[in-house]
Amino acid sequence: MRAFVCIILLGLLSGCETFGERITDEQLAGIDKVGVVSIIDDQIAYNYVGVTVFNNENNLYPFPNLDIDNYVTSTMTSALSRVNPRVRVAPVDVDFATYRGAYKNEEAIAALDITQFSRLFAAKAQEMALKYVIVASRDSVQFDQAPVSVNGFGLRKHVANDNVGAFVLIKFELIDLATQKVLAKARVFERDANSEFAWLEPFADNNAAFKVSMKDYIYEAIEGWTKSVSSTLLMSQKDHQLCASKVYSNGFEIDVVTYTTQQAVLEQRYEYIRNKIINEEADPKEALPPYETRFKATEDKVIECLAQLAE
């Protein structure tokens, strides 16, 4: 359960290193431009867990008009530019067919190989004068107690119950192309064990309303994790501390107590959500505190402050 709470609070407090590796100010000092490329592709996964391993299935189906790579690239370009306006962020348009070979498992589109990706990307990097790139790829995780991983985005069904799970798993890695070293990494990690979606396979057999709802779910998941991902990958901790100190010094009230540091507010928020999930067994989406809207508005002011520092 602690690991799950860490996933929910990724980017809010320390202690969740397995789901992110933050860029350092020392590393940022050498970066003035970074490319953003997405190689996820518009194929939705249907993951079925049967009675035995011989009954398990993992099928990919085309998702027409999803346009996930363009959405990820444009959304992240905008978010990254906000958290660190000192770095020029350049969206990179690529053909997925060219980069499918960067995955160790091409058929399942799973497990990106950084060395192979860097080789395939070399010409584009030279064309755009890129020394650094952030690449978005499909991520994999064990969905539940069954030792069967899900990958990318899609639906999950287990023979033992009627629940239909839904997931969006995307990995972002900031790569130094000269050394092929990953400097920072972060994830979109959305996992709903009992979603609102029905299981009808193949995907093409679902009606238009279902497909619209599925697309909305995928886009909203990505949008919901954008701030955490962009902050982990490109935000200067020195600048962030300066802006957070400035904004929160005005005071943030929780239950008639006024807190004047971001860390104190984050700790209160963490404990509230943790208590809701663990002690009250609340759904994570229903576990946010009553001051969440005010908290997000305050955090937006911190981001606005970062833009002013670059002026």
N, C-alpha and C positions, 0 to 999 in steps of 0.2 A: 504493500500500500504506500509506503514512503516513496518508492520509486515513482509511483503514479502521481503522487502529489508533486514531486519534483518536476514531472513533465508538465503539469498544469501551470506551475509557477516558473517555468523556464524563462530566464531573462529578467526576472524580478528580484531574485535573491541568489546568492552564491550557494554552492552545494549540489548543483545539477550538471557537473562537468561532463558527464557521459553524453549529454545531449547538446553540448556546445563547447567551442573552444574560442575564447575571445581574442581579438586582435590586440596587440600591445601598442603603446604609443611609440616605442622604439621601432617596431615594424612599420607603423604608419608613416614615420618620418621619411621613409624612402619611397613612398607611393604618392604620385601626383595624378595618376590616371589608372582606371581599372575598367575592364570590359565586363559586361554581364551577358551570359549566354544560357539558354535553357534547352536541354535535350531530354524532355520527358515524353513527348509524343501523345497524340490523341487516341490512346487505346486504353479502355477501361478493363480492370481485372475483375474476374469472378472467381473467388476462391472458395472451394467446397471441401469440407473435411468429412470424410466418410467413416464407415465402421473400421476399416483397416487402411493402411497406407496405400493399398492397391485401389482403393475407392476414392482417394483424394484427387481433386482436379484443380487446376489453375489455368483458366482460359482468358485470353485477351481478345477484346472485340473493338472494332472501330467505333469512335464516338464522333460522328460528323458535327462540324461546326463548334467543337469545344474550344479549339484555338488556345490550348493551355500554355504553350510555349511563348506565344506573343503576350499573353496576359501576365505570366510570371516575369518576363523580361521588362515589360513596361511598368508593372507595379513595383518591382524591386529597384529599377533605375530611379524612379521617383523617390522611393523611401530612402535609398542609400544617399542620394543627393541631399536629402534633408538632414540626415544625422551627421554628415560630414561634407559640408559645401566646399571645403578646401580641396577635396579630391574630385577630379572630373570623372564622371561616371558615363560610360559609353555603351549603349545597348548594341548587341551584336546579333544580326539576323543570320541564321544558319539553316541548312537543310538537314532534317533529322536523319534521313536515309544515309547521309554521309557519316554521321556520328554514331549510328547504332553499333558499329564495330568497336566503339569505345567501352561498351559493356562487356564484362567477362562472360555473361550469359546473354547472348544476343537474342535468342528466342524469347526468353522471359523478360527482356529489357531490365536486367538486374545486375547490380554490383559494378559500378563505374570503375574503370581502370585509369588512374590519373596519368600514367605514363603513355598509354595508348591515346587517351584524349589529347594530351599535349602534342603528340606527334601529328594527329589529325588536324589540330588547331594551329599548327605552326605557320602555315601560309596566311591564314586570316590574321593572326597576331602580327605578322610582319606588315601586312597590308594596312592595318590600323595602328601600327606603332604601339602595340600593347606588350607590356612586361608582366602585367598582372591581370588575372581574369577570375570572376566569380562564376562558377558553373553550377546550375541547378540540374539535379538528376533524380531518378527514382530511388527512394529509400526502402529498406525492408526491415520488418520487425515481427517478432512472434506476437500474434494478435491476442491470444488467450493462453489457457493452460495446455492446449493442444500444441505439440511441437511442430507446427506448420506455419511458416512465415507468410505474411502478405507483403505485397510489393506495389509501390506507386499509389494508385488511387482506385477505389472500386468498392465491391461488396463482398461480404463474408457470410457463409452459411455453414452451420454445423449440424450433422445428422441427429445429434442428441436433443436439439430443441428447435423451436420455430423462429427464434430471433434471427433477424438479418442485420449483420453488422455493416458499418460503413467506415471508410478510412481514406485519409489523404496523407501520404508520406513522401516528403520531398527533402532532399539533402542539398545544402548549399556549401560549397567549398571555395575559399579564396586561395588561388594557386599562384605561386611565384613560378612563372614559366621557365625561367633560366635554370632553376634548381629542381623544378617539379615538386616542390615542397608545399604542403598545405599549411598556410599561415593561420587560418581561422576556419571554423565550420559551425553550421547551425542547421536547424531542422524545422520544417513544418510537420507537426505531429498531431494529427487529428484522428481520433479513434473512438467510434461509438459502437458499443457492444450490442445495443438494441435500437437501431435506427428506425426512421419512419418509412423506409423503402421496402418494397416487396421484391421477392426473388423471382424473376422471370428471365429465363435464358433461352436463346441468346439475347444480347442487349437490344438488338434491332427490333425484337418483338414487343418492346415496351412502347407505350403511347407517347405522344409529344409532351404531354404535361409531366410525365415521369422524367423524361430527359431534361426538361427545363429545370425541374426541382433538383435533379442530380448535378446539373451544371452549376446551379446556384450554391449548392452545398460545397462543391469543390472550390469555387471562387471565394466564397465566404471564409472557408477554412484558410486559404492562402492569405487573404486580407487580414484575418485575425492574428496571424503569426508574423505579419510583415515587420512590425516595429521591433519585436524581439530579434528576428533574424538580421535585419539591417543594423541594429545596434551592436550585435555580437560581431558582425563581420567588419564594420567600418567606423564605428564611433570611437573618437578619442576619449579615453577615460579621464584625462586631465581636463579637457573642455567640458565633459559631462558633469564632473564633480563641481566645476566652477558654476555652471548654469543651474544645476540642481540646488546648490547651496543658496544661490541668489533667489530662485523662485520659492523654495520652501521656507526661506527665512521670514516670509510674510505670514507663515502659520497655516496649518491644515488641521481643522477640528474633527475629532472622532470621539463621539460620546462625551461631549463637553470638555474634553481634554485637547489642548492645542499643542501640536507637534511642529517643530521648526526645522527638522531635517528629513530628507527623503528616506534615509535608512530607517528612521523610526516609524514612518508611515508604512513603508514596505513590510516591516516586521509585524505591525498590527494587522495589515491586510493578509499577510501569510498565515498568521495564527487563526484569523477568522475563517479563511477558506479551508485550512487544514482541519479545524474543528468541525466545520460543516460536513466535510467529506468523510472523515474518519469516525467522529463521535455520533454525528446525526445521520450518517449514510446518505447525504444529499447527493443528487446528481451534480457533477462538476459545473455544469452550465447554470445550475440554480444556486451555486455556493458563493457567488460574488457578494461582497458587502453592500449595504444600502447606499454607501457614498461612492460607488464605482464610477458613476458619471462624472462626479466632481473630481475624482482621482484622475480619470483619463484627461479631463480638461487641464488639470495642473501639469500632467506629464507632457501634454502638447505644448504648454508654455516653455517647458525645458527645451524641447526640440526647436521652438521658435528662437529661443535664446542662442542656440548653436549657430543658426543662420546669421545672426547679428555679429557673432564673433568673427566671422569670415569677411565681414564688410570692411 
